[in-house]
Amino acid sequence: MAGVEALIDFADEDGVEDGTWIGVREMVGELAVLLRGELGISTSNENGKSVETRHVGEILTTGIRLAIYGPPNAGKSSLLNRLADRNAAIVSDIPGTTRDVLQVHLDLAGYKVIVYDTAGIRDSSAQGRGIDEIEQIGIQRAKDSVSRADLSLLVLPANEDFELEKMILRPESYSASDPDLIFYNKSDLLPHPSRPSPSSPNPSQLSWSGSVRTNHNISLLISNLSTLIASKYSLPQTNETPLITQSRHRTLLRECLHHIDNFQSLAEERDVDLVLAAEELRYAARAVGKITGREVRPDEILGSIFATFCIGK
């Protein structure tokens, strides 16, 4: 910011070097890269689409979002109740009991986890009944919950056959290395176990077979989920404090990046309006100041100008 202000107010002074503008643009470019890294915008998902992922610091502060999804009557709500160790969701043998998304806050391996129980996902030809408007809304909300989740767990009844490829949904934050998590429920209705175990050699899937009704393998499922969460979201051993720890920080950093992008667009013009460019940098600094609690004052900018450039000497 001091460099741009120096070009505006002291362009005729000998102390303002010719390479000042180039240096300013380089520094702003580095700042933009840093901001995109903190916001997760620089990473692309497995489809090659640029997505914004949550920073680990923000995830650990607000909670890890785990979406439970699958077809109707698979035992999703029963699993949620087992994880919560209480009757948080209504359970019934009637398919489609859950119509909306239910949130429950849990503690897994010492991590704050928000579990989302979602409506059963099916098409209109399934189970011989149509889909009414309310159920359709519930299905869309279920898909949206999975899309926004940090982790997703597909629950399928082990005693029924499904086309797995059509059932699997993946959060937008997933990379190609993130495995699909599948729990085959109702194993007690099978004559013998026939589903893959967590040690399955398929690296793209992590599967369990168990029964919520008999509590078979539920402890193993919880233990493995806890281990996965601990390994995926453990903070690196560093003295640096995560920049994003709250959703408010993310909003303000997006605002800062917006003004940085505006500055870079102005900088590409043939006749650069330095006044407008400086204003965009002020807005960017103001957004960061709302996070740090300290805004850059005009006298600090002026002091930086005289300390950096040989003006009036």
N, C-alpha and C positions, 0 to 999 in steps of 0.2 A: 504494500500500500504506500509506503514511504517513497518508493521508487517512482510510482505514477504521480504522486503529489509533487515530487521534485521536478518531474518533466513538465507539469502544468505551470508551476509557479516560478521555477528557476531554470527554464530551458535555455535561456541566453547566457547563463553563468558558465564559466569555464570548468567549474568543479563537477558538473553533471556530464558523465562520460557518455560517449556515443553508444556503447553497448548496454546502457541501462535498461532500455525497453526490452531487449532480447533476454537479459537476465531476469526481468520481472516475469516475462512470459514463461520462462523455464521453471521458475519457482512456483508459479501458479499451476503449471502443468503437473509438477510433482505433487502439489497439494491435492489436485483432482484425483490423481492415482491413489493417494493415501485414503481419501474419503470414499472412493469406490471400493477400496479394499475393506474398510471398516463396515461399510454398508452391505458388503457381499455382492455388489453389482458386477464386479469383475469376473465372477465365476459363472459358468454356464452349466445348465443341467444336461442330462444325457441326451436330450433332443436338440442340443445346440442352441437353445433359447437362453438369452441373458435373463437371469432372475436375481432377485434381491433376497439374500438369505440373512437370517438373524445371526448376530454375533453371539459367540458362546457366553460372553458376559451378560448379555441381555436375556438369553435363554435361561441361564441359571438364576437370574433375578426374578423373572416373571413366571418361569415354569416351563418344563418340557412338555410339548403338546403331543399326546399319544391318542390317535384316533382308532377306535375299534369299529370295524365295518364288516359287512357280509350280507348274505341273503336273509330274508325273514326267517324267524324261528330257528336260527343257528345257535342261539345261546349267548348272544352278545351282552344282553342286559344281565343275564345270570353271571357271566364272567366279570362284568363290572362290579356287581354286588360282592362277588368273591374277592376281588382285588381291594374293594373298599371295606370289606369285612362288615358290611351292613346292607340293609335293603334300600339302596339308593335309587334303584330303578324298579318300575313295575314289571313283574315277570308273569307271562301267561303262555299257555300252549297255543293261543290264537295267533296266527301269523300277522305281523304288522302292528303289534301292540305299541311299539315305539314309533311315534310319528315325527318327533322333533329331536334336536341334539341336546343331550343331557351332559353336563360337566360335573366332574367330581375331582377334588384336589386330593392327591395322595403323596406319600413319601416312599420312594423306592431307592434303596441304597443311599439314603441320605439326600437324595435329590428331590426337589419339588416337581411333581408331575401332575399335569392336568389331563385327565382321561376323558375322552369324548365318546359317549355311547350314541350311536347313530341309528337312523331308521334303516330297515332292511332294504337292500338294493335288489331290484328285480325288473324284468321287462313285463309287458302286459300279457304275454302268453304263458308266463310262469304260474304254476299252481292253479291254473284254470279260472282265474278271476282277473277282472280289469283293474286298472289303476285310477283311482279317483283323484280329484284335484289336490286334496290335502296330502295324500300319499305321495303324489308327484313332487310337491314342494319339499316334503321330507326327504325324498330320495336325492333331490338336487342339493339340499343342505348337507346331506351325508357326504356327497361327492366333494362339495366345497370344503368341508371339514378335513377330509383326507388331503386335499390339495394344499391346505394351509398348515398342515401338521408338520411336526418335526420327525415323528415316527408314526407308522400305521401298522395295525395288526389285523389281518384278514381272519375272520372266524368262519369256518365251514363245518357243517355236520358230517362226521366221518362216515355215517351210514347212507349218504347220498352221493351221487356222482355229479361233478361239475366240470365245465371246461375252464380250467384254472386260468388260462391266458385271458379269458374274457372277464374273470372275476377280479383280477389283481388291479388295484389302483395304487399309484405312487405319489407321494407328496412332491411338490415342485422343488423343494429343497434337496431332494435326493440326488446323489451323483450315481454314476454307473456302478460304483463299487458298493453301494448300499444294498443289502439283501432284502428281499421281500420276506416279511414276517407272517407266518401262517400257523394258525392253531386249529387243528382238527378236533372238534368237540364231539361229545357223545360216543366216545370210543367204547363205552360200556354196552352199547347196542350192537357191537361187532362180535362175531364168533371168535376172532383172534385179531391182534394188532396188525394192521396192514398199511399204515401210513409211515412216511419217513420220520426219523428221529432228528433231534437237533444236530447230531453228528453226520447228517446227510452230506455226501461229497459235493452236492450241487452248490457252488459258491454264490449263486444268485438267489438262493432261498435259505431261510432258517425256519424249520418246521417243528411243531410239537404235536403229539397226539395225546389226548387226555379226556377227562370228563369233569365238567363242573358239578354235575349231580353227585358223583361219588368222590369228588376231590382228587381223582387220579391224575398225577403229573402236574397239578396246579402249582405246587410248591416249586417244581422244577421250572415251570414256565416263568414264575415270578423271579426266581433266582437268575435265570438266563437273561430276562429282560433287564434286571438290575445290573448285571455284568455288562450288557451291551450299552446301557445308558452311561455307566461309569467310564467305559472306555471311549465312547463317542464324544462325551461332553466334559471330560476332565480338562481343567485349565492347564496349560503348559507351565512348567516351573520357571517363572520369570518375575522380575521385580516390576514390570510394567503393568499398570492398572488398565483393564479393558476400557476403551473409550465409550462404548455403548453398553450401558447397564439398565437402561429404561427405554420404554417406547417413546417417551418425550425426547430423549437424546437422539433417537433415530429420526424423528420428525424434524428436529432442528438441524441435524447434519444433512438431511435431504434439502432443506431450505438453503443451507450454506452451499451445497453442491450446485443447486439451481443457479445461484448468483455467480458461482465460479464458471459454470457453463456459459452463462450470459456474457461474462467477461471475455472468455475465449472466443465466442462468436464475434464480439466487437473487435477483438484483436486481429481477426482474419480480414477485416475490411481494409480497403486500400487507404482511405482517409480515416484513420482511427479517431473517434471522439474520446479523448483522454478523460474528459470530465465525466462522461457516462461510464467509462471503464472504471474510474476511481470510485464512483458511486456503487457499482456492483460489488467491488471489493469491500466497501464499508458495510453493505448489507450482509455480506458473507461473514465478516468479522463480528457483526452484531449478533448473528445467529449462534456463532461459537461462544460469544460472551454470555449468552443466556444459559449455556451449559456450565461454563467455568465460573460464572458469577462475577466476571470482570470484563468490562467493555474497554475498548481502546479509545483513549481520549485524544482530542486534537493536539494538545500540547505534547503528547507522547510521539505522535507522528512527526511533528515539527522537530522534536529533539532527535528522533532517529534520522531525519533528513540531514541535519547539521553534523551528526556524528558519523554519517556514512559518506557524505559528499563534501568536498572542499569548497564550500560556498562562503563567500565573504572573507576568505583568508588570503 
